[in-house]
């Protein structure tokens, strides 16, 4: 069976060198052995071993060999965090263009193995929209990835909507990937640092909040064909579908508290969101998402190289779903979402 991995990450050496020169957050500390401390906010830093950094920097034969070992046919590549949405606009736009050009070179080298997602700096939504258009029309990319909040602002603010308008116009999805919680949330996590502010809890909570804000803002009434991709089986969103509808459905709700959307919030989750299993190779969570949103909205993703494709496949085990739905999960939905020709 064809396997398409929707979440696979990379760095560039040039970006790594730049991050090591920064004195404000986000910044990196690079040790002599090649390991890195990634400082995302005050008191919140994540360790990256030299071996992990080597894998993030590699887009060549070693990565291809690892894909082959796990029987992964294709990776959808995206720049990992911290992304360019965390810089001032000029710096963000510079690194966005530079990194997208770099990725395009590697996709061109392995066109049957890689697809690219644009790394954008939405601080200036009009500029980000133009860069997305360049990446799709000139570089052949199939969408974009943004690491949740933009300098602690969420994209439900209408000043960011030109980017969503362009994504809908181009018919490409935006992958909303988590990062360290915004300033509005980070204090509740900082006491225990990255083990709670990072992937175990803080990442998902920030991205979950962001996603519900997008729904409540009326974004999908304005752009009904827009698609948002979430990793980690929806960042908890499938579990909360009943609750996010609460103030839309209850007859005693004060009119001013009812979400200003044309439909109940959970409808947008099923129509405008796609979930990957990246970083959440846990069968009970998969079953929850499968029952909540259905087979048409789930895709395979490994969060490579933070998680290996092989570990993800083994962690999910034998999926208790029909063969048709397995085909959708492992490649069919990705082919539809990113317009990938079926494998011959």
N, C-alpha and C positions, 0 to 999 in steps of 0.2 A: 504494500500500500504506500502511495506517495505521502511523504511527510513534509509539511511546510512549517517552519518555525517562525512565528510572527514577532518574537521578541529576542533579538540577538544584538549585543552592544559592542561598541568599540571606542577607543581613544586615538588621538594622534600624538606623536612624540612632541610636536611643536606646541600643542595645547598643554601637555604635561609640563613642559619647560616653562611656559608662561605662568601656569598656576603656581609653580614653585616660587615665582617672583612676587606674587601678590602679598600684601600685608593686611588686607581686609577680607572679610568673608564674601564669597567662598574662596578658599586658598588651599594649597597642598604643602605638605612637608615631605620631601623625598629623601629617604635614607640612602646610605652608601650601598646597601645591598639591593636597591631597587624597589623596596617596599615603600608604600605611600600612606600617609595619614591625610584623609580628605576632610578638611574642616568645613562643614556646611553652615554652621551657626555657632554662636558662643556656647561652649560646653558640649557641642555635638560634633563628634568626628568619628569617621568610620575607617577601620584599617583595611588596607589592600596589600596582600602579600606580593612579593616580587613575581611569583608564579602567576598570580591573577593578573597583574599588570602586563606581563608578557603576553597573555592571551588576549587582553583588551587591545593591545597594540598590533596584534597580528591579524591581517586580513588575507594572508597568503596560504601556502600549501598546508601548513600545520593546522589551520582552522578547517580547511577542506577535509583533511584526513580525519579530524575529530567528527565532522559531520558524517563522513562515510562510515565511520565506526558505529555511529548511532543510527545509521540508515536515514539520515535527514537529507532530503533532496535539495532544499532551498532554505536560506535564512533571509528574513526581512531585517536589514541592518539599520540601527539607529544609534546616534551618539548618546553615551550614557551621562549620568549626572555628575556634577552640577552642570546644567546646560546654560545656554547663552541668555536665557530669560532672567538670569540672576545678576547680570551686569548692567552698567549704564548703557544707553541705547547705542552710542557710537561703537563701544567695544563689542556689544552683542551682535550688531550687524556685521562688523568686520569678521568675527569668528564664525558667524553663520555662513557667510559666503565662502570663506576659505575652507571650512570643513566640508561643506556640501560639494565643492569642487574636488576635494580629496576623495570623498566617498564615491563620486561619479567615476573616477579613474579605476577604482577597484571593481565596481559593478560592471564596468566595461570589460575588465579582464576576465570576469567570471559571470557572464550574463545568464547562464543557465543555473547558477547556484545562489546568486545574490539579487535582492531587490533593495532599493534605497528609500529611506524616509528622510525628508528634509529636516535639518535642525534649524529652528527659527528663533528669532528674538522678537517677541510680540510687543515689546515696550512701545514701539511705533507700529501699530497694526497695519497701516498702509504700506510701509516698507516691508514688513513681514509677508504681506499678501503678494507683493511683487516678487519677493524671493521665492515664495511657494510656486508662483506661476512659472518663474524661470526654471526651478528645479523639475517641475512636471513637464513643461513643454520642451525645454532644452536639454535637460540632464536625464530625462526618462524616469524620474522618481515617481512613486505611486501614492504619496501622502506625506504627512509630517508627524513629528513627535515633539511634544512640549512637556517639560517636567513640571506639571501641576501649576503652582502659583507663579506669577511674574513679579518678582521683588515684593512678595507678600500681597499682591493684588490678584484677585481671581478673575477669570476671563468672562464671568457673567456681566461685568461692567461693559456698557455698550460701546465704549471707546475701542474695545478689542474686536468688535463684531465684523469690521471689514475683512478680517482674516477668515472668519467663518463663512462670510459671503463668498469669498474667493474659493474656499475649499468646496463649497456646494456647487459653485459654478464649474469648477474643474472636475467635480465628481470624484474627489479623493477623500479618504478618511483622515482624521487627526487622532493620533495615539496620545492619550493623556496619561503620562507616566508619573508616578509619585516621586516626591523628593522630601527633604526635611520639612516639617510643618512650618507654616507661615508665622510671621511675628505674632499674629492673633492667637496662635495655639502653642507656640514653642515653649513658653514658660512652664506649661503643665508637664512637659516631657524632659526638660533640661536637667533636672535633679539626677536622673538615672542615665543620662547621656544616650549614645547611639543604640544600646541594646533595647531601649523602649521608644526612642524618637525615630529610629531607623526602620528597617524592614519589618521587625516583629509587630509594630503597632502604629507608630507615628506616620510613616509613609502612607499606609492605607487610609488612616483616618483623615488626613489632609486631602487626599485624592477623592475619598468618598464625599466629604463636605463639598468639595469643588464641583463634583458631578451633580449633586442635588441642587446646588445653587444654579448651575446651568439650566436645569430643568425648570426650576421655579421662576427663573428670569423671563421665560417665554421664548428663549432662544430657538427652540425647535418648532414653535409656531411660526416664527419668522423664516426659519430655514428648515423646512420639513424633510428635506432629503439629506441633510447633514448626518454623517456617521462619526461617532466617537468610539474609539477602541480603549478599553480598560484592561489592564493585566490583572494577575492574581485573582482570577475568577470573579472580576467585577468589584474588587476592593471592598467586599462585604455588601455591596448593593443588592444582590439577589435576596439576602436574608431580610432586608429592610423594606421590601416592596409593599407589604401590607401597611406598615407604619408611615411611609412617606405619603400614602394616600389619605391619611387620617383626616387632615383638615380640609381636604377637597370633598370628602364623602359625607362627613357627619352633618346631619340636618341642623344641629344647634350651633354650628360654627358661626362666629361673628363674621359678617361679610368682609370686613377689612382684614381678616386673618386668612381667608381662603386664598390659596395660591392663584396667581393671576395667569392661569393657563387655560387653554381651550379644552383640554382633556385631563384626566387624572394623571398624576406624575408617573405612575408605573407604566402607563401606555407608552410614554416616551422611552423608557428603559428598553422595552421590547422592540420598539420601532427604530430607535436612533442609536442604540449602543450595541457593540459587539465585545464579548469578553474572551480573553485568552487565559490559559491555565498557568501562565508564566509565574514561576516562583511559588506555586501553590499546588504541588503534585500530591494532593491529599484527596482520596476518593470520596469521603463524605462531603467535602466542599464542592467537588465536581457534581455530585448527585443533586445537591441543593441548587446549584446554578442551572443544571440541566432541567430540573423540574420547574424552576421559576421562569426561565426565559426560553427554553426549548432548544432543540438541536441546531436550528438555523443561526443562532447567535453565539455559538461557542467555537473557538479555534484553538489549535495547539500552539503553545509558546513555551520556551524553556528558561528565559532570562539568562541566556548564555553570555559570558562564561561564569556569572555568579552562581548559576545552577547549570549542571550539564544536561544535555538532551537525554543522555542515557539514564541519568538519575530521575528525570522527569517521567520518562516512559515507564521505568520500573516502579516509581512511586505511585503512579496512577493504576498500575496493574492491569488486569483484564477488565476493561470497561463493560459493565452490565447493560449495554445498549445494543440496538440492532446494528447490523452491518452497514445499512444505509446511513445511519446517524454517525457511525464511526468514520465513514468516508467524508461526511460533511466536516466533522471535527478536525481530522488530520490534514485535509487539503481542500475539500470542496468549497467551504465557506471562504477560505483565504483566496481561492481562485476567483470567486465571485467578487469579493471585496476589492481586490487589487488588480482585477482583470488579467489574471495569469492564465495563459492558454492551458487546457488540460494536457496532462502528460500522454504522449503517444506510446 
